[in-house]
Amino acid sequence: MAAQYLLPCDCGATTPVETNQAGNTVICSCGKQLEVPSLRAIRELAPHGVDDAARGYEWNPAAGLIFVGGMFLAFIGAGVALFMHINSVQAVSFELPPEDEVAAWVAEIDSAPPEELFNMWNSSRHMGLGDHRASPFVQARMISARFATYRNTGLIIMASGLVFAGTSFFVRRKPS
């Protein structure tokens, strides 16, 4: 069906016309003959049969504020998640001691006489090995786990922001 437009008459009534009637003559309900304008001029007339349900919903200040707030939360969450992910990757990339150094330590222990090894063991048994520190690998994993927790929190904030922004589409109202 072709789109219909309302052609006004001097009497105040309107007559629906279609675009294929451009240049023709129609009769108003008052009996007056009306000349249908050109196609371009018809499209400038008010459309016929467009009700509020067909026009859709309009944004209002509340919907706009909810949308902007949700998108702000989403961007903040995405930024936090990205920042923490990048730092997590950097924290895990630690350097192991060079293999030649490790080989030199092993060779030193292997070449030590039994009496010296016994004395080293005895002194470490009585004095201890010193303050306990986690190995660099364990420290890197702990830091990476902490960053992963922050990253996941950022992702939750981002998802919440997107849901919040999405609810703005339900808060819009029909035009009056």
DOKEDO-709139 format. One line per field, with one value per residue: residue number from 1; residue in one letter; x, y, z of N, C-alpha, C, O in turn. Coordinates in steps of 0.1 Angstrom, whole numbers. Atoms other than C-alpha are relative to their C-alpha. Example, Ala and Ser with C-alpha at 12.3 -4.5 7.8 and 13.67 -1.06 7.14 Angstrom:
// residues 2
seq: 1, 2
type: A, S
n.xx: 9, -9
n.yy: -12, -11
n.zz: 0, 0
ca.xx: 123, 137
ca.yy: -45, -11
ca.zz: 78, 71
c.xx: 9, -8
c.yy: 12, 11
c.zz: 0, 8
o.xx: 19, -3
o.yy: 12, 22
o.zz: 7, 9
This chain:
// residues 176
seq: 1, 2, 3, 4, 5, 6, 7, 8, 9, 10, 11, 12, 13, 14, 15, 16, 17, 18, 19, 20, 21, 22, 23, 24, 25, 26, 27, 28, 29, 30, 31, 32, 33, 34, 35, 36, 37, 38, 39, 40, 41, 42, 43, 44, 45, 46, 47, 48, 49, 50, 51, 52, 53, 54, 55, 56, 57, 58, 59, 60, 61, 62, 63, 64, 65, 66, 67, 68, 69, 70, 71, 72, 73, 74, 75, 76, 77, 78, 79, 80, 81, 82, 83, 84, 85, 86, 87, 88, 89, 90, 91, 92, 93, 94, 95, 96, 97, 98, 99, 100, 101, 102, 103, 104, 105, 106, 107, 108, 109, 110, 111, 112, 113, 114, 115, 116, 117, 118, 119, 120, 121, 122, 123, 124, 125, 126, 127, 128, 129, 130, 131, 132, 133, 134, 135, 136, 137, 138, 139, 140, 141, 142, 143, 144, 145, 146, 147, 148, 149, 150, 151, 152, 153, 154, 155, 156, 157, 158, 159, 160, 161, 162, 163, 164, 165, 166, 167, 168, 169, 170, 171, 172, 173, 174, 175, 176
type: M, A, A, Q, Y, L, L, P, C, D, C, G, A, T, T, P, V, E, T, N, Q, A, G, N, T, V, I, C, S, C, G, K, Q, L, E, V, P, S, L, R, A, I, R, E, L, A, P, H, G, V, D, D, A, A, R, G, Y, E, W, N, P, A, A, G, L, I, F, V, G, G, M, F, L, A, F, I, G, A, G, V, A, L, F, M, H, I, N, S, V, Q, A, V, S, F, E, L, P, P, E, D, E, V, A, A, W, V, A, E, I, D, S, A, P, P, E, E, L, F, N, M, W, N, S, S, R, H, M, G, L, G, D, H, R, A, S, P, F, V, Q, A, R, M, I, S, A, R, F, A, T, Y, R, N, T, G, L, I, I, M, A, S, G, L, V, F, A, G, T, S, F, F, V, R, R, K, P, S
n.xx: 8, -8, 1, 11, -2, 13, 1, 10, 9, 3, 10, -6, 0, -12, 3, -12, -4, -12, -10, 3, 10, -6, 5, 15, 10, 8, 12, 1, 13, 9, 4, -9, -11, -14, -11, -11, -13, -10, -5, -8, 8, 8, -9, -1, 13, 1, 3, 13, 0, -11, 4, -11, -7, -9, -11, -11, -3, -9, -9, 3, -12, -3, -5, -13, -9, -3, -8, -13, -6, -4, -11, -12, -5, -6, -14, -9, -3, -8, -13, -7, -3, -11, -12, -4, -4, -14, -10, -1, -9, -14, -5, -3, -12, -12, -12, -7, -15, -5, -3, -14, -1, 6, -9, -12, 3, 1, -13, -7, 5, -4, -15, -4, -3, 11, 0, 5, 15, 5, -1, 11, 12, 0, 2, 14, 9, 0, 3, 12, -4, 3, 14, 7, 6, 5, -8, 5, 11, 12, 4, 6, 13, 9, 3, 8, 13, 6, 4, 12, 12, 3, 5, 13, 8, 2, 9, 13, 4, 3, 13, 11, 3, 7, 14, 6, 3, 10, 13, 5, 9, 13, 5, 5, 15, 6, 3, 14
n.yy: -12, -12, -9, -10, -13, -8, -12, -8, -8, -13, 2, 5, 14, 5, 11, 8, 2, 8, -6, 3, -9, -14, -7, 3, -7, 8, -7, 0, 4, -12, -1, -8, 7, -4, 4, 7, -6, 9, 11, -6, -8, 10, 6, -10, 0, 8, 14, 5, 13, 2, -2, -1, 12, 2, -10, 5, -7, -11, -1, -10, -3, 11, 10, -5, 0, 15, 4, -6, 5, 14, 0, -5, 12, 10, -5, 1, 15, 5, -5, 7, 14, 0, -4, 11, 12, -3, 1, 14, 6, -5, 6, 14, 1, -2, 6, 11, -2, 6, 14, 2, -3, 11, 11, -3, 3, 15, 5, -3, 9, 13, 2, -3, 12, 4, -7, -14, 2, 3, -13, -9, 6, -2, -15, -4, 7, -7, -15, -2, -5, -14, -3, 7, -9, 9, -1, -10, 6, 0, -14, -4, 7, -7, -13, 2, 4, -12, -8, 7, -4, -14, 0, 6, -11, -10, 6, 0, -14, -3, 7, -7, -12, 3, 3, -12, -8, 6, -2, -13, 2, 3, -11, -10, -1, -3, -15, -4
n.zz: 0, 1, -12, 1, -7, -2, 8, -7, 8, -7, -10, -12, 1, 7, 8, 2, 14, 2, 9, 14, 4, 2, 12, 2, -8, -9, -5, -14, -6, 1, 14, 8, 7, -4, 9, -7, 4, 6, -9, -10, -9, -7, -10, -11, -8, -12, 4, -5, -7, -9, -14, -10, -1, 12, -1, -8, -13, 0, -11, -10, -8, -8, 9, 4, -12, -3, 11, -1, -12, 2, 9, -8, -7, 9, 4, -12, -2, 10, -2, -11, 4, 9, -8, -9, 8, 5, -11, -3, 9, -3, -12, 2, 8, -8, 6, -8, 1, 12, -1, -3, -14, -8, 3, -9, -14, -1, 1, -12, -11, 3, -2, -14, -8, -9, -13, 2, 2, -13, -8, 6, -4, -14, -3, 4, -9, -12, 1, 9, 14, 0, 1, 11, 10, 11, 12, 10, 7, -8, -2, 13, 1, -9, 5, 12, -6, -5, 12, 6, -8, 4, 14, 0, -6, 11, 9, -6, 0, 14, 3, -8, 7, 13, -4, -5, 12, 7, -6, 5, 11, -6, -7, 9, 0, 13, 2, -3
ca.xx: 0, 13, 19, -10, -8, -35, -44, -60, -90, -102, -131, -107, -112, -83, -85, -61, -42, -15, 17, 4, -24, 1, -13, -49, -80, -98, -131, -132, -159, -173, -177, -149, -124, -88, -58, -33, 2, 33, 51, 76, 49, 28, 57, 57, 21, 12, 13, -20, -25, 6, -4, 17, 24, 39, 60, 79, 94, 112, 142, 136, 161, 158, 165, 194, 209, 206, 222, 251, 257, 257, 281, 304, 305, 311, 341, 355, 352, 367, 396, 403, 400, 424, 449, 449, 452, 483, 499, 491, 509, 539, 540, 541, 570, 598, 633, 647, 684, 705, 711, 748, 745, 723, 747, 776, 758, 750, 786, 799, 777, 786, 824, 823, 840, 816, 829, 821, 786, 781, 792, 768, 740, 748, 750, 717, 701, 710, 708, 680, 680, 670, 637, 613, 606, 586, 604, 601, 578, 554, 555, 547, 518, 504, 507, 491, 462, 456, 456, 432, 408, 410, 405, 375, 361, 366, 348, 319, 317, 317, 289, 269, 273, 262, 231, 224, 227, 205, 177, 175, 157, 129, 126, 118, 82, 58, 54, 24
ca.yy: 0, 34, 60, 83, 120, 145, 172, 201, 220, 256, 241, 226, 190, 168, 143, 114, 112, 88, 97, 81, 108, 137, 162, 148, 163, 149, 159, 170, 159, 195, 190, 213, 200, 200, 198, 172, 188, 174, 144, 166, 188, 157, 144, 177, 171, 155, 117, 98, 70, 75, 69, 71, 34, 35, 66, 47, 60, 92, 98, 117, 132, 102, 77, 98, 101, 63, 57, 81, 68, 32, 39, 58, 27, 5, 26, 28, -10, -17, 6, -10, -45, -36, -19, -48, -74, -56, -53, -90, -100, -79, -93, -129, -122, -124, -134, -167, -167, -175, -212, -208, -193, -221, -246, -229, -232, -269, -275, -257, -279, -310, -303, -293, -319, -338, -321, -286, -298, -312, -279, -259, -283, -281, -243, -240, -265, -245, -209, -215, -204, -169, -151, -171, -154, -169, -176, -151, -175, -178, -140, -134, -159, -141, -107, -121, -136, -102, -84, -111, -103, -66, -73, -95, -67, -43, -67, -70, -32, -30, -56, -38, -5, -21, -35, -2, 16, -10, -4, 32, 18, 6, 39, 59, 71, 73, 108, 127
ca.zz: 0, -9, 18, 24, 33, 45, 20, 39, 26, 34, 53, 79, 68, 55, 27, 25, -8, -21, -39, -71, -72, -76, -101, -100, -85, -54, -38, -2, 22, 19, -19, -30, -56, -44, -67, -54, -54, -70, -55, -37, -22, -12, 9, 29, 40, 73, 70, 74, 98, 119, 155, 186, 186, 151, 159, 186, 218, 226, 247, 279, 304, 327, 299, 287, 322, 327, 293, 299, 334, 323, 294, 318, 341, 312, 300, 335, 339, 306, 313, 347, 332, 304, 327, 351, 323, 308, 343, 349, 318, 327, 362, 350, 326, 352, 344, 356, 365, 335, 329, 331, 366, 378, 362, 381, 414, 408, 398, 429, 452, 433, 435, 472, 496, 519, 550, 536, 525, 560, 576, 553, 562, 599, 600, 581, 604, 635, 622, 596, 560, 569, 564, 543, 510, 482, 450, 422, 404, 433, 439, 402, 404, 435, 419, 387, 408, 424, 391, 377, 406, 398, 361, 368, 390, 361, 338, 362, 365, 326, 323, 350, 331, 298, 316, 332, 298, 283, 308, 294, 264, 287, 305, 274, 270, 242, 227, 238
c.xx: 9, -2, -10, 4, -13, 1, -10, -9, -3, -11, 5, 1, 13, -5, 13, 3, 13, 9, -3, -12, 5, -5, -15, -8, -8, -11, 1, -13, -10, -5, 10, 11, 13, 10, 11, 13, 9, 5, 8, -8, -9, 8, 2, -13, 1, -3, -13, 2, 12, -5, 12, 8, 10, 12, 11, 1, 9, 9, -5, 12, 4, 7, 14, 10, 4, 10, 15, 7, 5, 12, 13, 5, 6, 14, 10, 4, 9, 14, 7, 3, 12, 13, 5, 5, 14, 10, 1, 9, 14, 5, 4, 13, 12, 11, 6, 15, 5, 4, 14, 3, -5, 9, 13, -3, -1, 14, 8, -4, 5, 15, 4, 3, -12, 0, -6, -15, -6, 0, -11, -13, -2, -3, -14, -10, -1, -4, -13, 5, -3, -15, -6, -5, -4, 9, -6, -12, -13, -4, -7, -14, -10, -4, -10, -14, -7, -4, -12, -13, -4, -6, -14, -10, -3, -10, -15, -6, -4, -13, -11, -4, -7, -15, -7, -3, -11, -14, -5, -10, -14, -6, -5, -15, -5, -2, -14, -6
c.yy: 12, 9, 10, 13, 8, 13, 9, 8, 13, -2, -6, -15, -4, -12, -8, -2, -9, 7, -2, 9, 14, 6, -2, 10, -10, 9, -1, -4, 12, 2, 8, -9, 5, -6, -6, 6, -10, -9, 6, 7, -10, -5, 10, 1, -9, -15, -5, -13, -3, 3, 0, -13, -2, 10, -5, 8, 11, 0, 11, 2, -12, -11, 4, 0, -14, -5, 5, -6, -15, -1, 5, -12, -10, 4, -1, -15, -6, 5, -7, -14, 0, 3, -11, -12, 3, -1, -15, -7, 4, -6, -14, -1, 4, -7, -11, 3, -8, -15, -3, 2, -12, -12, 2, -3, -15, -6, 3, -9, -14, -2, 3, -14, -3, 8, 15, 0, -3, 12, 10, -5, 3, 14, 4, -6, 7, 15, 2, 5, 15, 2, -7, 10, -10, 2, 10, -5, 1, 15, 5, -6, 7, 13, -2, -3, 13, 9, -7, 3, 14, 1, -6, 10, 10, -5, 0, 14, 4, -6, 7, 13, -2, -3, 12, 9, -6, 2, 14, -2, -4, 11, 11, 0, 3, 15, 3, 8
c.zz: 0, 12, -3, 8, 1, -7, 7, -10, 8, 10, 13, 0, -7, -8, -2, -15, 0, -9, -15, -5, -2, -14, -3, 9, 9, 5, 15, 5, -1, -15, -9, -7, 4, -10, 9, -5, -6, 11, 11, 10, 8, 12, 12, 8, 12, -4, 6, 6, 9, 14, 9, 1, -12, 1, 10, 13, -2, 12, 9, 9, 9, -8, -4, 11, 3, -10, 2, 12, -2, -10, 7, 9, -9, -5, 11, 2, -10, 1, 12, -4, -10, 7, 8, -8, -5, 12, 4, -9, 2, 13, -1, -7, 9, -6, 9, -1, -13, 3, 4, 15, 8, -2, 9, 14, 3, 0, 13, 12, -3, 2, 14, 7, 10, 13, -1, -2, 14, 9, -4, 5, 15, 4, -4, 9, 13, -1, -9, -13, -1, -1, -12, -10, -11, -12, -9, -8, 8, 2, -13, -1, 10, -5, -12, 5, 5, -11, -7, 8, -3, -14, 0, 6, -10, -10, 5, 0, -15, -3, 7, -7, -13, 3, 4, -12, -8, 5, -4, -11, 5, 8, -9, 0, -14, -1, 3, -11
o.xx: 19, -13, -12, 10, -23, 9, -22, -5, 0, -11, -2, 8, 19, -13, 23, -6, 21, 5, 1, -15, -2, -4, -20, -3, -12, -10, 2, -23, -23, -14, 8, 15, 16, 9, 16, 16, 6, 3, 7, -6, -12, 2, 6, -13, 10, -12, -17, 9, 14, -7, 24, 20, 20, 22, 23, -8, 17, 5, -10, 21, 15, 17, 24, 22, 16, 19, 24, 19, 15, 21, 24, 17, 16, 23, 21, 16, 18, 24, 19, 14, 21, 23, 17, 14, 23, 21, 12, 17, 23, 17, 13, 20, 17, 10, 8, 20, 0, 9, 18, 12, 2, 12, 19, 6, 4, 17, 16, 4, 9, 20, 16, -4, -19, -10, -13, -22, -17, -10, -17, -22, -13, -11, -21, -21, -12, -11, -19, 17, -1, -23, 1, -13, 2, 15, -18, -21, -23, -16, -17, -23, -22, -15, -19, -24, -19, -15, -21, -23, -16, -15, -22, -22, -15, -18, -24, -18, -14, -22, -22, -15, -16, -24, -19, -14, -19, -24, -17, -18, -24, -18, -12, -21, 2, -5, -23, -18
o.yy: 13, 8, 15, 12, 5, 21, 5, 11, 14, 6, -6, -21, 4, -20, -2, -5, -9, 16, 6, 9, 23, -1, 5, 18, -20, 21, -12, -4, 10, 10, 8, -19, 17, -18, 0, 7, -22, -8, 2, 6, -7, -6, 7, 8, -17, -17, 0, -22, -15, 14, -2, -14, -8, 7, 0, 15, 12, -6, 21, -6, -15, -17, -4, -4, -17, -12, -3, -9, -19, -9, 0, -14, -16, -5, -5, -18, -13, -2, -10, -19, -9, -3, -14, -19, -6, -7, -19, -16, -4, -9, -19, -12, 15, -17, -8, 9, -18, -18, -12, -4, -16, -19, -8, -9, -20, -15, -5, -14, -21, -13, 1, -24, 6, 11, 19, 8, 3, 15, 16, 3, 6, 17, 12, -1, 8, 20, 12, 9, 20, -7, -8, 19, -20, 13, 14, 2, 4, 17, 12, 1, 9, 17, 6, 1, 14, 14, 0, 5, 16, 8, 0, 11, 15, 2, 2, 16, 11, 0, 9, 17, 6, 1, 14, 15, 1, 2, 16, 7, -3, 11, 20, -10, 8, 22, -5, 12
o.zz: 7, 19, -14, 19, -7, -4, 8, -21, 20, 20, 23, 8, -14, -4, -6, -23, 10, -17, -23, -17, -5, -24, -12, 16, 4, 5, 21, -3, 0, -17, -21, -1, 4, -14, 18, -17, -7, 23, 22, 22, 20, 23, 23, 18, 13, -12, 17, 1, 12, 17, 4, 3, -10, -5, 8, 17, -11, 22, 5, 8, 10, -3, -4, 9, 6, -7, 1, 12, 3, -7, 5, 9, -5, -5, 9, 5, -7, -1, 11, -1, -8, 4, 8, -4, -5, 9, 8, -5, 1, 14, 6, -6, 7, -14, 21, -10, -17, 14, 11, 21, 18, 8, 14, 21, 13, 8, 17, 20, 6, 6, 17, 5, 14, 18, 8, 3, 17, 16, 4, 9, 20, 13, 3, 11, 19, 7, -9, -15, -12, 0, -23, -7, -14, -14, -9, -11, 3, 3, -12, -6, 7, -4, -13, -1, 3, -11, -12, 2, -5, -17, -7, 2, -11, -15, -2, -3, -17, -10, 1, -9, -16, -4, 0, -13, -14, -2, -3, -13, -2, 11, -5, 4, -22, 9, 1, -10
